[in-house]
Amino acid sequence: MSTPVNLFAPLPDARTAEVFTDLLVTPGCRIERIVSQGQTTPLDRPYRQPHAEWVMVVSGAARVMMDGAETVLAPGDHLLIPADTEHLVTFTDPDQPTVWLAVHVGEADINPAGA
């Protein structure tokens, strides 16, 4: 039987760098918690992934630029980033942690621990 784990406890300090924590890894799907606090994507290094990613802001605030449009994300807001889509995080709240839930779908080379 699994032991329950709380998404918020312990919440890592992300003031100097984003913190990525895998919550579930299975073949073809990875769910991670991302904690940001003021970080953005450098304009000269946008993200582009060969797999789809669904993201939701659980707490805090963020903005994502994709396909030339900026989307404001508040708690509960989510969006799908299709595979091979260039995107940038243009804002995360510098005054409080922004907690994201990210689901990577169809990610290659996912190898669960012990598999």
Order of alpha helices (4+ residues) and beta strands (2+ residues): beta-beta-beta-beta-beta-beta-beta-beta
